[in-house]
Structures are given as C-alpha cells and as structure tokens.
Amino acid sequence: MSRFVAAGYDTPYGAFARAYQFMRIQLWTPSCANVGCPSAMQDGAARLLQTHLGSPELVMKLTDEQKKVFENAFSHLTTRDPQHAWTSGQWMTERTGGSDVSLTETTAVHMPTSEIQLASKDEKIPLGPWSINGFKWFSSATDSRMTVLLARTSRGGLSTFMAPMYKHDASATTATGLPRSNGEQLNGVRIQRLKNKSGTQSLPTAELVLQDMRAWLVGQEGRGIQEIATILTLTRVHSSVAAVGYLGRGFAIARAYAQVREVGGGKGTRMKLTESSLHMRTLSKISSEYRGLMLLTIFTSYVLGVSEHDIASDASLSPALEALTPSAQHAAPLIRVLTQLTKAYVCKASVQLLFSCMEALGGVGYLANEEQEYLNIARLHRDCAVLPIWEGTTDVLSTDFLRAIKHTKAGQDTLNALEDSIKKGMAFQGKVSWPEGLNPLDVWKSLRQRIERESLADLMGDAREVLWAVADLLVSVLLYVDAGSDGDQVSLDIFHRFLEGKNVTTKREKVSAQEQLAKDFAVVYGGARNEIFAKL
C-alpha cells in the first residue's frame, strides 16, 4: 500500500499524480482489508511534513534535529520499499469532546531530557523534547510506526505534534520477560482496549493512554488546527475515493448477478433480471448516481494535484480537461471547500446506493458471504458506513463548508473559485448542449446572492441544503463536459437523467417499454445488449 501513497509524491505526473494515485486506490479499496485507512493518514502526514520541508520560510524555523527527524519520517512515509515503509496514525478524538477538538484535554509540556534518547538506534533519530500525557478515545492505525496528534500546551492553544510509536530501549522485554530482539518498546503509549465496531473489523481501533510520549512540535505552538487541516484535506479525499470504490464494487456485483439470476416472467415463462424493466430501471438509477459521484471525486483529486503542482506550460490538455482545470489563483481556495463538499456528498450517497446494490441481490445480498467474498456486499456496506462519520460527519462538514464560504477574508476567494469552475465548465463547447432554458450559472448566482445576503447564523440550519445545491451544480457541469467530450449517447442519457432526477428539467418524451429497457441496459452495462453479451 505504501506504493499507492508514494504515487502522489515521486512520480513524473505532476498535477496529474493525485488523479492517477486515487483512481488506483478506488479499484483497490474494496479488497484491501481497510489498510487504506492508515495509508490515508500516512498520506496526510507525508503532505504535512512535505509542506514544512518544502517551504523555504517554514524550513528555516526548524532546528537541525527537527529537520533530520522530519526528513527521516517523510522518507519512510513515501518510500516504495515495504521493508522501510511506515503508516501513520492521526489522533484527535477524545472522550469529552469527541470530534470537537476544542475540548482536547491531552497536554504537552516542553521537557527536554539531559540524556539523548533515541527513537531509532540504527538511524540515530532522537526522541522529541515534548512530553505528552492524556487519553485518546478513538484511535485507528494503532499498529503504525508514527502518529500525528493534537495536544494542549501551557499557552492554552492546541498544537500539532508528531511522535514515533516506538523508542529504543536496550533493556526492553516482552510480556513474558524475554529480551526484545529489536530493542524497542512503545513510546509512552498503552492500549487500554480495542473498539468493537459495526464495520472495518480488520482495522484495529483503540483507546490509548499516553504517558510521557515523547514528541516533536509541528509548526507554531497554538496553531494545531491549521496544521492538522493539511492532513484532513488528504484523509477526506481518501474517504471519498473509498466510498466510490466500495460502491463501484457493489454495483459490479449487482450487475453480474442480474446477468445470471432468473425470475418468473409471467405465464409460466422465465427471464433474466436483465430482461426485467423494473430491475434494470433500478440499476440504471444507481449507475447514473454512481457516474456523478465518481466524476466529482476524481475532479476533486485532480484539483488537489493542481493545487500542489503547477500545470506545465507545455502540457497538452484536451478541451474537456482544460475546461475543468482551475487557474493557479483558484486552485487552493477551490480545494479548500471541495474536500468538505465532496466528502459529505459522496460518502452519504454511497452508503445509500450500496444498500440498494445489496437489496438488488435479495437475501443473497444480506448474507455475510465470507466464504464467497466476491458476493460479500454486506461487508462492503458495513465498511462503507463509517465514511460519512469519520474525518467529519455530514453535519460537521456542512458546517465547515458554510464557514469557509462565509469567512470574512477567504470566503470571497472560495466563492469566486466555485463560480469560475461552474462558468468554465458550462462554457465548454463539446458535442452536446445544455437543455433549453437551463442556465446553471444563473442558478449559481441566485444561490451565491443568498449566501452573501444571509448571515452565517441564518444559513446554518440549511447548511446541508446549501452544500448539496453546490454539489449538484458541480456534478451537472461534470456530466455535461463528460457527455460533450465525445458525444457518447449513454453519457448524454445519464446527464439528462441527472437533471430530471433533480427536477431542474422536465422529463423527456416517454418511449416504448422495449426502447426504455434498451436505454436502461445501456446505462447499466455501457452499451447495447448485443454488444455487451458479445464480449462475454
């Protein structure tokens, strides 16, 4: 899995590295036994350290020891060598505040030791000068090699720290009193108990007691929220990608099942589910929703890449991609709000759609098909169900999104970036046109006027509705560009279905049952019946 993380850093793809990285992760997620969770935090930690090491202004503030520790950790987080690769934890949730980190009780005290203590004897990496004590209530990736966490310092503010999970101790022994061959012991961490969760059973999540955990300060003291936001940007994109990955696998199972399952066709006849107009209509609705969610997720990962790398001046972009590429001015404020918007919108919808895939198999879908993992949608659904919860619930993300676009200083930048994306996408001259009378830019401007006119307090109760309205607009633009890039009739049909489903256009003229079945089949399987079955 470390190679999936490395793909975002050491490839020659520049601004396209993130899209390439996340498309691979999307395919891998349903089969990876949840290693994507620690890898997401690994990715976030790597990006946080890269930010401090790559900025001349920030790297000047590091001591020589700090720089050495950060460089060592970054190399472990981004290596392609599995023998040296690290994953990372991200510990914020506590018993009192939950996801409200303002109530963090864990403390950090600057207490340098008189003797040099090592995290790694072989690499001569020292332990940090900060002593952390507290209790983390919900901590995943407890088997990682390092972690990033929040703690409160004497100045009263929250600060971000990185700490190794282990430290060198020549006298370290096992639980039975035998010497440890590697001379390591946990760095002030004690696992109190493991959590018993609804899903993600393969991922260890624990309550942790921290007693004199030695750590390094990351960034300025008291600016922990700003520092940890870098990690959240990455983990929220990872969550969105995981959601469409689970949904994609569940939908693939439902499509395959429909090709072999026979049901009564009336008057003593039998038929495959692919011949059932109702079943194919149901699957076509899932397919249309899935297409929109996938486009939004990959678009967000692409914007993330653009925010990290300038588009090469000699890059040859297709007209469609050029219409979707934000300018250097808009990339950073756009990704600032896209991460919350995409994570909330995609994860919430994916759980519901994945349940529909499970339902499409009837009782077979509800079974825990552990002996036939290729049918195990129930496990996919349980694992996917956590995605609208961790890294920010739907309400938390909607609140964060609203605060970002209403921010006194940066709010206008984010609104301008969103408007630029909608305007450029809508102006794309492809092989299809917008339905007569529909102008997404007018819809956006009306929504923007409301956002700017009403106070944050007045809008807060409608935060979900505001986020969903913006997300629907972006998805409609992405589907339009997708259909217009090559004039594909299935893509065009999905574009119109999305608009009709959101009640922004009237339903098209009704066709015969056989014609509608053929259209639904094409939306589900990507082409006409004779073309698809000829390939099987």
JOWO-V241338 format. One record per helix or strand of 3 or more residues. SS is the DSSP state (H for helix, E for strand). FROM is the first residue (numbers start at 0). LEN is the number of residues. If there is no record, write none. Layout:
SS_FROM_LEN, SS_FROM_LEN
This chain:
H_1_5, H_13_16, H_34_20, H_55_4, H_63_15, E_87_4, H_100_3, E_106_4, E_117_3, E_129_11, E_145_7, E_157_7, E_165_3, E_183_3, E_188_6, E_204_14, H_223_37, E_261_5, E_268_4, H_272_3, H_276_32, H_318_6, H_327_32, H_362_4, H_372_3, H_376_8, H_393_12, H_410_16, H_439_14, H_455_5, H_462_24, H_488_13, H_512_13, H_528_7
